[in-house]
Amino acid sequence: MVCCGKIRFSTLVLFFLLVGYAVFPSICVFADVGEMVHITSRRADAELDTGVIRFIGDVVAVQGDTTLYAEEMVLTRDRQTRQVTRIEAHRQVRIEQGERLATGQKAVFDRVRNEMVMTGSPRISQGEDFVEGEEIVFLLDSDRSIVRSKGDGRVRAVFHPQERTSE
């Protein structure tokens, strides 16, 4: 893997990951936008006139204890404010944080709508618990998640009882 350098995006919110303790795993957004983000890939292309930065091939993005893996990651920045407005991860998307895991073929974080959408057989899990469907939408303003299936498809979830500790 060729390192494209340590890149600090003070406006980048690495949009992920899930917390899955209650009835439904949800997404957690990093609040610390000042934390360093390390991105490596086989190639990086920047289109300064459009504000698009594309990382291609074995992409690994690390911020704190969260790691994103994908074949491609595209950052779109507003040309005037230079803030990241959209982040897309494509093909074999895998987001890890401890034993929390999100997988799918595509993840899109829209900062304007403040939502993340995962598609391509998305699945979120923590330990043995999981939820999956055709689309998982994380509404970040309301700390709410929606799992959808289309046609005859079904949403599927498995939750195991938590062990209670006696006090």
Backbone as CSV, one residue per row, in Angstrom:
resi,resn,N_x,N_y,N_z,CA_x,CA_y,CA_z,C_x,C_y,C_z
1,MET,0.837,-1.172,0.000,0.000,0.000,0.000,0.882,1.235,0.000
2,VAL,0.620,2.154,-0.879,1.370,3.393,-0.961,0.643,4.439,-0.136
3,CYS,1.333,5.093,0.745,0.713,6.096,1.604,0.620,7.415,0.852
4,CYS,-0.567,7.963,0.831,-0.764,9.254,0.176,-0.488,10.391,1.140
5,GLY,0.043,10.100,2.291,0.378,11.134,3.248,-0.672,11.245,4.326
6,LYS,-0.292,11.904,5.403,-1.234,12.176,6.478,-1.958,13.454,6.112
7,ILE,-3.250,13.360,5.955,-4.027,14.506,5.501,-4.923,14.957,6.632
8,ARG,-4.870,16.224,6.991,-5.715,16.754,8.045,-6.841,17.546,7.404
9,PHE,-8.048,17.064,7.564,-9.237,17.778,7.107,-9.953,18.239,8.360
10,SER,-9.753,19.484,8.768,-10.365,19.937,10.005,-11.885,19.950,9.890
11,THR,-12.408,19.986,8.669,-13.860,19.984,8.503,-14.411,18.596,8.237
12,LEU,-13.522,17.620,8.118,-13.975,16.263,7.806,-14.552,15.580,9.023
13,VAL,-15.749,15.108,8.884,-16.353,14.274,9.914,-16.386,12.889,9.328
14,LEU,-15.631,11.996,9.865,-15.548,10.638,9.326,-16.807,9.899,9.752
15,PHE,-17.890,10.291,9.449,-19.287,9.986,9.573,-19.738,8.726,10.266
16,PHE,-18.926,7.952,10.768,-19.335,6.636,11.203,-19.150,6.461,12.694
17,LEU,-19.544,5.692,13.421,-19.895,4.301,13.367,-21.035,4.028,14.315
18,LEU,-21.397,2.866,14.401,-22.587,2.474,15.085,-22.389,2.174,16.550
19,VAL,-23.455,2.399,17.283,-23.529,1.927,18.656,-24.725,1.005,18.692
20,GLY,-24.582,-0.175,19.173,-25.643,-1.155,19.036,-26.051,-1.780,20.342
21,TYR,-26.437,-1.008,21.315,-26.789,-1.579,22.600,-28.286,-1.739,22.770
22,ALA,-29.056,-0.834,22.244,-30.492,-0.863,22.489,-31.153,-1.851,21.546
23,VAL,-32.372,-1.560,21.182,-33.122,-2.459,20.325,-32.619,-2.378,18.900
24,PHE,-31.958,-1.298,18.532,-31.627,-1.063,17.150,-30.277,-0.398,17.049
25,PRO,-29.341,-0.969,16.308,-28.061,-0.279,16.142,-28.269,1.056,15.427
26,SER,-27.587,2.071,15.864,-27.691,3.374,15.218,-26.291,3.867,14.903
27,ILE,-26.208,5.012,14.289,-24.916,5.542,13.866,-24.464,6.617,14.853
28,CYS,-23.199,6.750,15.013,-22.637,7.769,15.887,-21.688,8.611,15.057
29,VAL,-21.851,9.913,15.055,-20.985,10.797,14.282,-19.868,11.305,15.180
30,PHE,-18.671,11.372,14.645,-17.565,11.909,15.406,-17.791,13.383,15.659
31,ALA,-17.734,13.755,16.899,-17.896,15.161,17.252,-16.573,15.904,17.173
32,ASP,-15.487,15.179,17.306,-14.166,15.803,17.344,-13.605,15.949,15.931
33,VAL,-14.021,17.027,15.249,-13.539,17.233,13.884,-12.082,17.679,13.876
34,GLY,-11.538,18.024,15.043,-10.139,18.435,15.109,-9.167,17.272,15.190
35,GLU,-9.692,16.065,15.328,-8.820,14.893,15.429,-8.255,14.540,14.057
36,MET,-6.978,14.189,14.037,-6.280,13.847,12.803,-6.933,12.663,12.107
37,VAL,-7.046,12.739,10.793,-7.534,11.638,9.967,-6.365,11.187,9.105
38,HIS,-6.077,9.891,9.113,-5.010,9.325,8.290,-5.665,8.519,7.184
39,ILE,-5.345,8.854,5.935,-5.918,8.157,4.790,-4.775,7.611,3.951
40,THR,-4.849,6.324,3.621,-3.889,5.733,2.703,-4.661,5.065,1.575
41,SER,-4.069,5.054,0.398,-4.670,4.405,-0.767,-3.567,4.172,-1.789
42,ARG,-3.894,3.464,-2.821,-2.898,3.227,-3.882,-2.702,4.482,-4.739
43,ARG,-3.771,5.293,-4.856,-3.695,6.495,-5.683,-4.639,7.554,-5.127
44,ALA,-4.316,8.807,-5.326,-5.197,9.910,-4.943,-5.228,10.917,-6.084
45,ASP,-6.430,11.347,-6.439,-6.616,12.363,-7.473,-7.395,13.526,-6.879
46,ALA,-6.911,14.734,-7.074,-7.601,15.923,-6.588,-7.963,16.802,-7.769
47,GLU,-9.239,17.158,-7.848,-9.725,18.085,-8.867,-10.030,19.395,-8.159
48,LEU,-9.067,20.290,-8.139,-9.186,21.511,-7.360,-10.325,22.402,-7.835
49,ASP,-10.589,22.404,-9.148,-11.651,23.268,-9.660,-13.044,22.782,-9.256
50,THR,-13.226,21.481,-9.038,-14.535,20.953,-8.641,-14.605,20.652,-7.152
51,GLY,-13.474,20.620,-6.471,-13.462,20.323,-5.041,-13.596,18.846,-4.721
52,VAL,-13.281,17.979,-5.683,-13.405,16.539,-5.482,-12.026,15.928,-5.258
53,ILE,-11.913,15.138,-4.185,-10.688,14.400,-3.906,-11.065,12.929,-3.902
54,ARG,-10.392,12.141,-4.726,-10.720,10.725,-4.902,-9.527,9.878,-4.463
55,PHE,-9.780,8.966,-3.513,-8.776,8.004,-3.078,-9.168,6.660,-3.690
56,ILE,-8.241,6.021,-4.386,-8.572,4.828,-5.166,-7.629,3.681,-4.805
57,GLY,-8.201,2.508,-4.561,-7.423,1.298,-4.337,-7.026,1.069,-2.894
58,ASP,-7.592,0.064,-2.280,-7.238,-0.325,-0.905,-7.230,0.875,0.037
59,VAL,-8.323,1.620,0.068,-8.417,2.818,0.902,-8.584,2.416,2.360
60,VAL,-7.809,3.044,3.218,-7.936,2.879,4.664,-7.936,4.281,5.259
61,ALA,-9.017,4.624,5.971,-9.123,5.923,6.637,-9.289,5.660,8.127
62,VAL,-8.426,6.272,8.933,-8.435,6.040,10.373,-8.593,7.370,11.083
63,GLN,-9.542,7.411,12.010,-9.684,8.551,12.911,-9.998,7.974,14.284
64,GLY,-9.115,8.207,15.232,-9.317,7.652,16.570,-9.381,6.139,16.511
65,ASP,-10.433,5.568,17.111,-10.575,4.118,17.141,-11.464,3.584,16.019
66,THR,-11.748,4.405,15.023,-12.611,3.993,13.919,-11.797,3.894,12.632
67,THR,-12.013,2.795,11.903,-11.306,2.568,10.647,-12.308,2.251,9.548
68,LEU,-12.161,2.927,8.414,-12.983,2.695,7.227,-12.108,2.050,6.164
69,TYR,-12.601,0.958,5.577,-11.936,0.292,4.455,-12.879,0.355,3.261
70,ALA,-12.352,0.608,2.077,-13.145,0.611,0.850,-12.195,0.547,-0.336
71,GLU,-12.723,0.267,-1.498,-11.907,0.298,-2.713,-11.749,1.723,-3.226
72,GLU,-12.722,2.589,-2.890,-12.652,3.984,-3.342,-13.377,4.865,-2.343
73,MET,-12.835,6.054,-2.096,-13.490,7.043,-1.251,-13.402,8.388,-1.950
74,VAL,-14.544,9.066,-2.039,-14.619,10.349,-2.731,-15.084,11.409,-1.744
75,LEU,-14.283,12.464,-1.585,-14.645,13.601,-0.747,-15.008,14.756,-1.665
76,THR,-16.145,15.391,-1.394,-16.553,16.565,-2.159,-16.568,17.761,-1.221
77,ARG,-15.855,18.809,-1.615,-15.765,20.017,-0.793,-16.475,21.166,-1.487
78,ASP,-17.107,22.018,-0.691,-17.699,23.242,-1.205,-16.556,24.143,-1.658
79,ARG,-16.653,24.661,-2.870,-15.540,25.428,-3.430,-15.310,26.740,-2.704
80,GLN,-16.360,27.317,-2.121,-16.173,28.590,-1.422,-15.760,28.395,0.031
81,THR,-16.485,27.545,0.761,-16.182,27.363,2.180,-15.081,26.336,2.418
82,ARG,-14.815,25.495,1.422,-13.812,24.437,1.483,-14.156,23.352,2.502
83,GLN,-15.400,23.347,2.987,-15.839,22.305,3.909,-16.263,21.068,3.134
84,VAL,-16.013,19.912,3.704,-16.455,18.665,3.093,-17.966,18.585,3.228
85,THR,-18.650,18.444,2.090,-20.110,18.377,2.093,-20.638,16.972,1.859
86,ARG,-19.801,16.114,1.278,-20.248,14.758,0.948,-19.050,13.816,0.961
87,ILE,-19.271,12.631,1.517,-18.246,11.593,1.519,-18.905,10.328,0.995
88,GLU,-18.278,9.708,0.008,-18.793,8.453,-0.535,-17.702,7.394,-0.414
89,ALA,-18.093,6.211,0.042,-17.185,5.062,0.064,-17.809,3.995,-0.828
90,HIS,-17.020,3.401,-1.704,-17.532,2.451,-2.693,-16.808,1.108,-2.628
91,ARG,-17.557,0.050,-2.850,-17.074,-1.325,-2.999,-16.369,-1.857,-1.751
92,GLN,-16.890,-2.956,-1.272,-16.359,-3.627,-0.077,-16.140,-2.655,1.082
93,VAL,-17.171,-1.859,1.368,-17.090,-0.886,2.454,-17.189,-1.631,3.788
94,ARG,-16.247,-1.333,4.650,-16.205,-1.958,5.970,-15.775,-0.886,6.963
95,ILE,-16.590,-0.691,8.007,-16.295,0.310,9.019,-16.216,-0.419,10.355
96,GLU,-15.091,-0.284,11.051,-14.873,-1.002,12.301,-14.622,-0.022,13.435
97,GLN,-15.221,-0.351,14.585,-14.953,0.384,15.821,-15.147,-0.620,16.956
98,GLY,-14.043,-1.141,17.473,-14.139,-2.198,18.481,-14.841,-3.404,17.882
99,GLU,-15.848,-3.919,18.583,-16.585,-5.051,18.023,-17.793,-4.595,17.209
100,ARG,-17.906,-3.305,16.960,-18.971,-2.765,16.118,-18.500,-2.793,14.668
101,LEU,-19.404,-3.161,13.775,-19.031,-3.337,12.379,-20.188,-2.955,11.470
102,ALA,-19.907,-2.203,10.417,-20.884,-1.891,9.371,-20.276,-2.308,8.044
103,THR,-21.043,-3.016,7.225,-20.555,-3.432,5.918,-21.606,-3.150,4.857
104,GLY,-21.164,-2.998,3.629,-22.040,-2.771,2.485,-21.191,-2.479,1.267
105,GLN,-21.845,-2.192,0.165,-21.115,-1.871,-1.062,-20.960,-0.367,-1.270
106,LYS,-21.806,0.426,-0.568,-21.721,1.872,-0.724,-22.208,2.553,0.547
107,ALA,-21.493,3.586,0.960,-21.904,4.423,2.090,-21.743,5.867,1.651
108,VAL,-22.796,6.658,1.837,-22.776,8.065,1.444,-23.181,8.919,2.639
109,PHE,-22.288,9.836,3.031,-22.592,10.792,4.083,-22.843,12.132,3.422
110,ASP,-24.047,12.669,3.634,-24.434,13.973,3.101,-24.481,14.942,4.274
111,ARG,-23.512,15.835,4.330,-23.418,16.756,5.468,-24.562,17.774,5.464
112,VAL,-25.043,18.174,4.295,-26.140,19.135,4.208,-27.414,18.534,4.802
113,ARG,-27.733,17.297,4.428,-28.912,16.600,4.967,-28.647,15.994,6.334
114,ASN,-27.387,15.914,6.703,-26.937,15.299,7.944,-27.466,13.869,8.082
115,GLU,-27.215,13.093,7.019,-27.616,11.693,7.026,-26.574,10.847,6.307
116,MET,-26.559,9.577,6.662,-25.722,8.622,5.975,-26.614,7.505,5.462
117,VAL,-26.373,7.080,4.227,-27.143,6.003,3.617,-26.169,4.909,3.205
118,MET,-26.443,3.680,3.666,-25.654,2.521,3.249,-26.523,1.636,2.379
119,THR,-25.962,1.178,1.253,-26.676,0.302,0.331,-25.750,-0.847,-0.089
120,GLY,-26.293,-1.757,-0.897,-25.491,-2.892,-1.359,-25.349,-3.939,-0.272
121,SER,-26.469,-4.518,0.147,-26.503,-5.520,1.224,-25.902,-4.980,2.518
122,PRO,-26.380,-3.819,2.988,-25.813,-3.251,4.208,-26.167,-4.085,5.436
123,ARG,-25.237,-4.139,6.346,-25.426,-4.892,7.594,-24.665,-4.166,8.693
124,ILE,-25.299,-4.015,9.844,-24.632,-3.449,11.000,-24.673,-4.496,12.097
125,SER,-23.558,-4.667,12.785,-23.539,-5.680,13.829,-22.663,-5.243,14.994
126,GLN,-22.983,-5.823,16.129,-22.131,-5.695,17.308,-22.205,-7.041,17.996
127,GLY,-21.071,-7.703,18.083,-21.072,-9.063,18.613,-21.939,-9.937,17.717
128,GLU,-22.869,-10.668,18.309,-23.760,-11.539,17.537,-25.029,-10.823,17.069
129,ASP,-25.296,-9.615,17.566,-26.495,-8.863,17.181,-26.274,-8.184,15.842
130,PHE,-27.317,-8.147,14.997,-27.186,-7.476,13.702,-28.550,-7.061,13.175
131,VAL,-28.507,-6.147,12.212,-29.678,-5.753,11.432,-29.205,-5.575,9.998
132,GLU,-30.051,-6.001,9.040,-29.685,-5.877,7.627,-30.940,-5.656,6.804
133,GLY,-30.770,-5.058,5.637,-31.853,-4.786,4.701,-31.244,-4.380,3.373
134,GLU,-32.034,-3.709,2.542,-31.490,-3.243,1.261,-30.914,-1.840,1.375
135,GLU,-31.374,-1.090,2.383,-30.891,0.276,2.593,-31.001,0.598,4.076
136,ILE,-29.946,1.177,4.622,-29.981,1.641,6.002,-29.695,3.140,5.973
137,VAL,-30.628,3.919,6.529,-30.511,5.379,6.556,-30.323,5.806,8.006
138,PHE,-29.278,6.575,8.240,-29.001,7.100,9.568,-29.310,8.593,9.548
139,LEU,-30.356,9.015,10.273,-30.735,10.419,10.375,-29.991,10.986,11.580
140,LEU,-28.925,11.685,11.318,-27.981,12.047,12.363,-28.486,13.142,13.287
141,ASP,-29.385,14.018,12.807,-29.938,15.064,13.659,-30.828,14.493,14.751
142,SER,-31.534,13.403,14.421,-32.508,12.863,15.366,-32.049,11.572,16.023
143,ASP,-30.815,11.129,15.772,-30.304,9.880,16.332,-31.286,8.748,16.049
144,ARG,-31.718,8.663,14.795,-32.715,7.698,14.359,-32.189,6.957,13.140
145,SER,-32.567,5.692,13.020,-32.155,4.892,11.871,-33.383,4.242,11.245
146,ILE,-33.335,4.067,9.928,-34.410,3.408,9.194,-33.777,2.326,8.334
147,VAL,-34.307,1.107,8.429,-33.837,0.006,7.592,-34.968,-0.333,6.643
148,ARG,-34.678,-0.359,5.343,-35.702,-0.597,4.329,-35.342,-1.807,3.484
149,SER,-36.384,-2.473,3.012,-36.242,-3.502,1.989,-37.250,-3.196,0.900
150,LYS,-36.966,-3.646,-0.301,-37.827,-3.337,-1.445,-38.501,-4.595,-1.944
151,GLY,-39.633,-4.421,-2.602,-40.337,-5.555,-3.183,-40.709,-6.565,-2.125
152,ASP,-40.379,-7.813,-2.379,-40.681,-8.886,-1.441,-39.595,-9.056,-0.386
153,GLY,-38.557,-8.237,-0.443,-37.467,-8.341,0.525,-37.934,-8.030,1.926
154,ARG,-37.194,-8.474,2.895,-37.545,-8.276,4.287,-36.340,-7.726,5.043
155,VAL,-36.618,-6.898,6.028,-35.594,-6.465,6.966,-35.363,-7.632,7.916
156,ARG,-34.127,-7.861,8.267,-33.804,-8.967,9.153,-32.954,-8.457,10.310
157,ALA,-33.289,-8.863,11.521,-32.530,-8.453,12.703,-32.492,-9.597,13.703
158,VAL,-31.381,-9.697,14.403,-31.229,-10.671,15.478,-30.605,-9.937,16.659
159,PHE,-31.281,-10.037,17.817,-30.771,-9.425,19.047,-30.745,-10.484,20.131
160,HIS,-29.638,-10.600,20.801,-29.481,-11.570,21.879,-29.709,-10.860,23.221
161,PRO,-30.265,-11.547,24.174,-30.485,-10.921,25.481,-29.148,-10.533,26.132
162,GLN,-29.154,-9.413,26.791,-27.970,-8.955,27.503,-27.920,-9.651,28.855
163,GLU,-26.741,-10.030,29.287,-26.595,-10.597,30.619,-26.769,-9.498,31.642
164,ARG,-27.547,-9.774,32.643,-27.759,-8.788,33.710,-26.750,-9.017,34.821
165,THR,-26.249,-7.925,35.322,-25.331,-8.025,36.444,-26.105,-7.719,37.704
166,SER,-25.901,-8.499,38.739,-26.602,-8.248,40.013,-25.830,-7.232,40.818
167,GLU,-26.584,-6.328,41.428,-25.937,-5.279,42.235,-26.253,-5.481,43.676
